[in-house]
Amino acid sequence: MKALLPLFPFSNIKRGSIVGLIVAIVIYVVIAAVLGVVLSLVAGMPIINWVAGIISTLIWIYEVVGIVLAILKFIK
């Protein structure tokens, strides 16, 4: 888990800190929402549509892993 934390900077919260956990989750959700809007605007172009879909999926995976790491760090 220590090897993954540098890749997910918002997941590095203190154990038992509910405020830190909520802030980390809100940051990940806001980033996902903003990038979702940007990618939906760009996705109107045919060739960029499938690239935007791949990027969107990769960002979703990154966000989910970041939230899971934040929760694990909170519990641990």
MARRO-896240 format. One record per residue: x, y, z of N, C-alpha, C in turn; residue in one letter; residue number from 1. Coordinates in Angstrom, 3 decimals, decimal comma, always signed. Layout:
N
> nX_nY_nZ_caX_caY_caZ_cX_cY_cZ_residuo_num
> X_Y_Z_X_Y_Z_X_Y_Z_A_NUM
...
end
This chain:
76
> nX_nY_nZ_caX_caY_caZ_cX_cY_cZ_residuo_num
> +0,826_-1,181_+0,000_+0,000_+0,000_+0,000_+0,875_+1,252_+0,000_M_1
> +2,042_+1,181_+0,638_+2,934_+2,337_+0,664_+3,437_+2,691_-0,727_K_2
> +3,550_+1,704_-1,591_+4,012_+1,961_-2,952_+2,958_+2,695_-3,772_A_3
> +1,688_+2,511_-3,449_+0,614_+3,155_-4,207_+0,322_+4,577_-3,744_L_4
> +0,614_+4,896_-2,492_+0,240_+6,208_-1,960_+0,864_+7,392_-2,704_L_5
> +2,112_+7,323_-3,196_+2,620_+8,461_-3,974_+1,832_+8,714_-5,263_P_6
> +1,210_+7,686_-5,808_+0,419_+7,847_-7,028_-0,953_+8,456_-6,751_L_7
> -1,384_+8,396_-5,503_-2,690_+8,906_-5,103_-2,502_+9,898_-3,953_F_8
> -2,129_+11,146_-4,263_-1,770_+12,092_-3,195_-2,925_+12,462_-2,271_P_9
> -4,148_+12,402_-2,733_-5,282_+12,783_-1,893_-5,732_+11,647_-0,982_F_10
> -5,129_+10,481_-1,121_-5,501_+9,338_-0,288_-4,660_+9,241_+0,977_S_11
> -3,690_+10,121_+1,114_-2,797_+10,075_+2,264_-3,412_+10,867_+3,419_N_12
> -4,334_+10,243_+4,135_-5,013_+10,887_+5,256_-4,592_+10,212_+6,549_I_13
> -4,861_+10,873_+7,649_-4,516_+10,307_+8,953_-5,551_+9,273_+9,370_K_14
> -5,085_+8,308_+10,139_-5,962_+7,240_+10,618_-7,038_+7,825_+11,521_R_15
> -8,285_+7,511_+11,237_-9,408_+7,943_+12,058_-9,869_+9,368_+11,806_G_16
> -9,295_+10,046_+10,827_-9,672_+11,430_+10,535_-10,839_+11,443_+9,554_S_17
> -12,042_+11,611_+10,080_-13,239_+11,603_+9,228_-13,260_+12,818_+8,304_I_18
> -12,757_+13,955_+8,785_-12,719_+15,155_+7,943_-11,769_+14,938_+6,766_V_19
> -10,614_+14,346_+7,032_-9,667_+14,052_+5,956_-10,240_+13,085_+4,939_G_20
> -10,974_+12,092_+5,422_-11,606_+11,123_+4,523_-12,650_+11,800_+3,644_L_21
> -13,477_+12,629_+4,244_-14,523_+13,319_+3,474_-13,901_+14,261_+2,456_I_22
> -12,855_+14,984_+2,854_-12,187_+15,900_+1,927_-11,576_+15,130_+0,759_V_23
> -10,929_+14,008_+1,038_-10,330_+13,204_-0,033_-11,395_+12,699_-1,002_A_24
> -12,510_+12,205_-0,469_-13,577_+11,699_-1,334_-14,189_+12,829_-2,155_I_25
> -14,403_+13,994_-1,540_-14,976_+15,137_-2,267_-14,027_+15,586_-3,374_V_26
> -12,730_+15,610_-3,095_-11,766_+16,005_-4,131_-11,825_+15,044_-5,312_I_27
> -11,856_+13,748_-5,042_-11,937_+12,776_-6,132_-13,244_+12,919_-6,915_Y_28
> -14,344_+13,171_-6,243_-15,634_+13,314_-6,929_-15,661_+14,587_-7,768_V_29
> -15,121_+15,683_-7,248_-15,097_+16,941_-8,004_-14,210_+16,803_-9,237_V_30
> -13,052_+16,180_-9,076_-12,174_+15,966_-10,229_-12,877_+15,117_-11,284_I_31
> -13,572_+14,076_-10,853_-14,299_+13,223_-11,795_-15,402_+14,002_-12,500_A_32
> -16,112_+14,854_-11,779_-17,198_+15,628_-12,383_-16,661_+16,623_-13,406_A_33
> -15,602_+17,321_-13,063_-15,032_+18,311_-13,985_-14,494_+17,626_-15,240_V_34
> -13,756_+16,554_-15,063_-13,231_+15,847_-16,231_-14,338_+15,190_-17,042_L_35
> -15,402_+14,771_-16,396_-16,547_+14,221_-17,116_-17,200_+15,253_-18,012_G_36
> -17,336_+16,470_-17,509_-17,916_+17,550_-18,319_-17,000_+17,886_-19,489_V_37
> -15,710_+18,003_-19,227_-14,761_+18,330_-20,295_-14,743_+17,233_-21,361_V_38
> -14,695_+15,986_-20,933_-14,668_+14,887_-21,906_-15,985_+14,754_-22,663_L_39
> -17,099_+15,098_-22,043_-18,372_+15,037_-22,765_-18,455_+16,136_-23,819_S_40
> -17,821_+17,267_-23,574_-17,791_+18,325_-24,581_-16,904_+17,937_-25,763_L_41
> -15,812_+17,272_-25,487_-14,873_+16,877_-26,533_-15,364_+15,642_-27,289_V_42
> -16,195_+14,843_-26,666_-16,607_+13,561_-27,243_-17,518_+13,697_-28,456_A_43
> -17,883_+14,888_-28,835_-18,735_+15,072_-30,000_-18,036_+14,759_-31,314_G_44
> -16,725_+14,790_-31,321_-15,958_+14,486_-32,525_-15,780_+12,972_-32,639_M_45
> -15,997_+12,404_-33,838_-16,008_+10,946_-33,987_-14,728_+10,238_-33,535_P_46
> -13,573_+10,693_-33,970_-12,329_+10,002_-33,627_-11,997_+10,207_-32,156_I_47
> -12,267_+11,377_-31,656_-11,950_+11,682_-30,261_-12,931_+10,989_-29,324_I_48
> -14,074_+10,566_-29,833_-15,092_+9,934_-28,990_-14,560_+8,677_-28,311_N_49
> -13,932_+7,783_-29,046_-13,442_+6,552_-28,421_-12,226_+6,816_-27,542_W_50
> -11,405_+7,813_-27,900_-10,272_+8,185_-27,047_-10,785_+8,759_-25,729_V_51
> -11,826_+9,590_-25,809_-12,422_+10,157_-24,599_-13,033_+9,062_-23,731_A_52
> -13,600_+8,046_-24,352_-14,150_+6,924_-23,591_-13,076_+6,158_-22,839_G_53
> -11,942_+5,938_-23,494_-10,832_+5,241_-22,840_-10,276_+6,080_-21,696_I_54
> -10,088_+7,371_-21,941_-9,583_+8,263_-20,894_-10,556_+8,319_-19,730_I_55
> -11,829_+8,393_-20,035_-12,849_+8,439_-18,984_-12,822_+7,180_-18,127_S_56
> -12,667_+6,029_-18,751_-12,594_+4,770_-18,004_-11,351_+4,711_-17,128_T_57
> -10,216_+5,142_-17,651_-8,983_+5,146_-16,865_-9,078_+6,100_-15,677_L_58
> -9,691_+7,252_-15,888_-9,869_+8,209_-14,792_-10,806_+7,634_-13,748_I_59
> -11,855_+6,947_-14,179_-12,788_+6,335_-13,228_-12,082_+5,293_-12,366_W_60
> -11,239_+4,471_-12,993_-10,486_+3,463_-12,241_-9,553_+4,145_-11,237_I_61
> -8,876_+5,213_-11,661_-7,985_+5,960_-10,772_-8,750_+6,529_-9,581_Y_62
> -9,917_+7,080_-9,847_-10,729_+7,670_-8,776_-11,192_+6,600_-7,788_E_63
> -11,651_+5,473_-8,287_-12,135_+4,407_-7,398_-10,995_+3,862_-6,537_V_64
> -9,840_+3,638_-7,142_-8,693_+3,151_-6,369_-8,278_+4,183_-5,328_V_65
> -8,302_+5,459_-5,691_-7,962_+6,513_-4,738_-8,913_+6,560_-3,561_G_66
> -10,201_+6,423_-3,820_-11,191_+6,426_-2,738_-11,029_+5,189_-1,863_I_67
> -10,790_+4,036_-2,475_-10,583_+2,810_-1,688_-9,335_+2,939_-0,818_V_68
> -8,251_+3,497_-1,361_-7,043_+3,691_-0,562_-7,281_+4,663_+0,586_L_69
> -8,060_+5,713_+0,340_-8,372_+6,664_+1,411_-9,164_+5,979_+2,519_A_70
> -10,117_+5,145_+2,142_-10,916_+4,427_+3,148_-10,041_+3,437_+3,912_I_71
> -9,167_+2,724_+3,212_-8,272_+1,783_+3,891_-7,317_+2,504_+4,836_L_72
> -6,815_+3,657_+4,406_-5,926_+4,440_+5,272_-6,685_+4,960_+6,485_K_73
> -7,963_+5,306_+6,313_-8,802_+5,768_+7,421_-9,026_+4,651_+8,431_F_74
> -9,278_+3,448_+7,949_-9,561_+2,314_+8,832_-8,289_+1,807_+9,504_I_75
> -7,188_+1,788_+8,766_-5,939_+1,206_+9,280_-5,368_+1,992_+10,428_K_76
end
